[in-house]
Amino acid sequence: MNIAPEPVVRSRDGDLAGDARALGRMYRYLVDDLRLGWENAPYSVTEGWVIAELAQRDVTEVMELRRRIGMDPGYLSRVLARFQANRLIIRDRSPENRRFQTVRLTRRGRAAFEAMEDRMAEVLRVRLSAFPESDRRRIVEAMTSISGAIERALGGRCAL
């Protein structure tokens, strides 16, 4: 779906919040087709987010996962139970503290992650193809810069 973006409405007085909202609208335009990439996917967007977060590490403590993605504990527990039933993850007790649970993707879970990544990359390639090559590079560099600044400001507490 290649719909031209609406023009960015910039704040007249240099209002940072207004500019950030305008940037957010443009970002949503860029990535909105990602939702279409989830049609007929075996996992919801939230489940995909959990899988993607788990793919960032070999082993993840469940409490840390919940804190990073800000998910309701009961909902996360149900998602992890489904993943375990589908053999996407293995849950264990933390070797450092047996009161805590750890989770890791299985080979099947990694394959699910890679399939999702491939699908999302293709959707983004199509969306970005609407822009000239020089603009594509600038857009991605700017997004990388913004992500890095946010990650540094939040001290790694943000799942970007």
C-alpha positions, 0 to 999 in steps of 0.5 A: 500500500503506497499512499503519499504521506500527509504534509508534516505540520510543524509547530509555528513556535518551535514547540518540541512536543509539537515537532515530536508529535509531527515526527511520530505521525510521519513515523507511523506513515512509514511503518503503518504497512507493517500491520498489513504484514501481520495479516495471516501471521500465526502470531499477534503483533504483541506476540511478535514483539515478545518473540523479537525481544527474546531473540535479542538474547540467548536467555532472558529473565521473565521479570526483565522481559516484562519490565522491558516491554511493559506487559501485564504479567498475566498476559505475558504468562499466557503468551509464554504458555502458548509459546511453550506449547508450540515449542517456541521457547523453553522456560527454566529457573534462573541458576542465580536465583531459583525464584526467578524464571528464565526463557529462551527461544528454541530453534523453532522459535528462532525460525519464527523470529527470522520469518517475521523479520523477513516479512517485516523487512520486505514490507519496509523495503516496499514502503521505502521504495517510494522514496529516492535512494538518497532520501531512503538513506537519510531517513534510515540514518535519522531513525537510527540516530533518534533510536540511539538517543532515546536508548541512551537517555533511557539507559537501555530500559526501552525495547527499541 
